[in-house]
Amino acid sequence: MAEPFTNHRQAALALLNANCRFTRKAGSFLGQLVVDASPLSDAQHDWLAKLLDKHGLPPLVREDAQ
């Protein structure tokens, strides 16, 4: 298994580059994460984790847990 993502910006960019299909809302969310270094809310972290799992990418380590 690949190493987990430690940065939400890298995780979002990996999803966008993975040639996956996203809704407009999900694509907008991922684009926002790529350009915004602000910490994720619990809801944002959960949504990103679900997208990573759905598309077979490694999980995201909680950034505040480091």
Residue pairs with C-beta under 8 A, 6 or more apart in sequence:
1 58
2 57
2 58
3 58
4 58
4 59
4 60
4 61
5 11
5 14
5 52
5 57
5 58
5 59
5 60
5 61
6 60
6 61
6 63
6 66
7 63
8 33
8 40
8 44
8 45
8 48
8 60
8 63
9 33
9 34
9 35
9 36
9 37
11 33
11 48
11 52
11 57
11 60
12 30
12 31
12 33
12 34
12 48
13 34
14 57
15 22
15 30
15 51
15 52
15 55
15 57
16 27
16 30
16 31
16 34
18 55
18 57
20 55
22 30
22 51
26 51
29 44
29 47
30 48
30 51
33 40
33 44
33 48
39 63
39 64
40 48
40 63
45 60
45 62
48 60
49 59
49 60
52 58
52 59
52 60
53 59
